[in-house]
Amino acid sequence: MNLLRNLLFPFAILYGIITSIRNWFYTIGLFKRTSFSIPTIVVGNLSVGGTGKTPMVEYIIRLLQNDFKVATLSRGYKRKSEGFFLADENTTMEQIGDEPFQYHHKFESINVAVDAKRVNGIQNILKLKPQTQAIVLDDAFQHLAVQGGFYILLTTYDEPYFKDYMLPTGNLRESRKGAKRANVVIVTKCPKDLSIDNQNIIRKELNLKSGQLSFFTYIEFSKLAYSKTDTISVDDLKKEEFIMVAGIAKPQSFFDHLKSEQTTCLTYPDHHHFSKADIELILNTAKEHKIITTEKDYVRLKDVIPSEKLYYLPIQTSFINNNEEFDKTILNYVGSSTRNG
């Protein structure tokens, strides 16, 4: 923690008290919670950004999409539309936001919706798409107005919630006690070779309650980078000079995976809307070389940078071990809930 964050510690205490009171009001029923008979999987975290929610949501979509009619519901951060919006074949990134547009672009068999008010969003999905069998709520762990059916909490290996503090001193949106709502806690962005012994040490620090499951995942980078019309292997790409562009939370692992001593890395804030000046800087920096970006940034850049210059490197969430147990847990929840419904 830097000096400024230390000085703001009293405000962190106050923020923690306010969020704890809010959560307690939901617990005792003073604030209304709405539950749904349809399976609702909540993916989120206790901290702000960078825990790997997008690849985890995509993992769940891949797991479910062949057997169930799936919808995702997100806030649609920095979108230019308001209220509830259900994506269709004419939807643009500006209307629903970058992450939902990525889901919409990659998974043709699912429905993608956005609404800051999650209860209203679910109600509209069920009204417009009554055949829906499961809804994945992206970044909704603190949206207690919805009584989710299954909660997945993500925390990173480098900055686990049990070592973090409340905003503004740390990065926590709510107290560490919020982790008790989770059915599953997943430690993300781990070293691929994290040992069983080290996993067990972390499990002890997570202080899981009875019945909570824990898993460990790492980010798996694609061996190919993609443009609109071309692909190039990462091995061949590393033989060239290129620049890297990222407007995501905590992009360091992306940079570290590809960059060399001569690689220029341009960093922008998470969900950044690239201005004309940004595009000019990127193109002037790249000159005749390729521009490599993240999949989330690609949906924002693909229409403003020449397609022959712009490539993206996909990522996926992979489990270090026990992925069969995780898959079975999710499939059993959705399957049993669907049959009961």
Secondary structure, DSSP 4 states (H G I P E B T S, - for coil): --HHHHHTHHHHHHHHHHHHHHHHHHHTTSS--EE-SS-EEEEEESBSS-S-HHHHHHHHHHHHTTTS-EEEEE--TT-S--S-EE--TT--HHHH-HHHHHHHHH-TTSEEEE-SSHHHHHHHHHHH-TT--EEEEET-TT-TTEE-SEEEEEEESSS-GGG--BTTTSSBSS-GGGGGG-SEEEEES--TT--HHHHHHHHHHHTPPTT-EEEEEEEEEPSEEE-SS-EEEHHHHTTS-EEEEE-SSS-HHHHHHH--TT-EEEE--TT----HHHHHHHHHHHTTSEEEEEHHHHHHHTTTS-TTTEEEE-EEEEESS-HHHHHHHHHHHHHHHHHH-
